[in-house]
């Protein structure tokens, strides 16, 4: 009887250990077998990530991420980040990646972040109201220009295009592109310095606005992961490659004609 009890206790301990060891949580870092994948997005960044009419987040990046999770058998969760603090929130494990039209910066690589292969070619443009008299960046002298905090556009104006910024009457920083557009709509600013696809999406849905035919600063989009998540990045990249190969990637891309020609995996 004593031997039987010992065997039963041992069996219970083994089963309990297996149950604990086999559970997977969103906090498991660098584990490509996780069952939940938390995507960090800019919630106001059409056509890559935005709130749809049905109250759910959608957009090209969101749809591709969902397809990746479906392919890998992961549960997808969306976490809207404050774009100016996106890397702080990534480091705090509030999400597993930043995947939302994020510009690849050398400074991020230098800080140790794992960055995926680029998937989109982008440029910065100037959005103005029709009849504003602004036809090029030279016409922004003395004008009020809005830009989103934490974006490559802001970095560009404070870096390579600082001479252009110095001609502005003032550079106004906003927490989101939507707020930038609201300022323009209310005549609080004269122009918005913005990513081309975001400007194109806004013009398509709102009459009375034009994009100046001048592209300022070439850049590429990628996905950012923490330094210890190289395996996770590779799992996502491999899944995207499968989506490209089986046609799912193009099927999703075709829903977004404003960006499809700049998607590197298709062009």
Order of alpha helices (4+ residues) and beta strands (2+ residues): alpha-beta-beta-beta-beta-alpha-beta-alpha-beta-alpha-beta-beta-beta-alpha-alpha-beta-alpha-beta-alpha-beta-beta-alpha-alpha
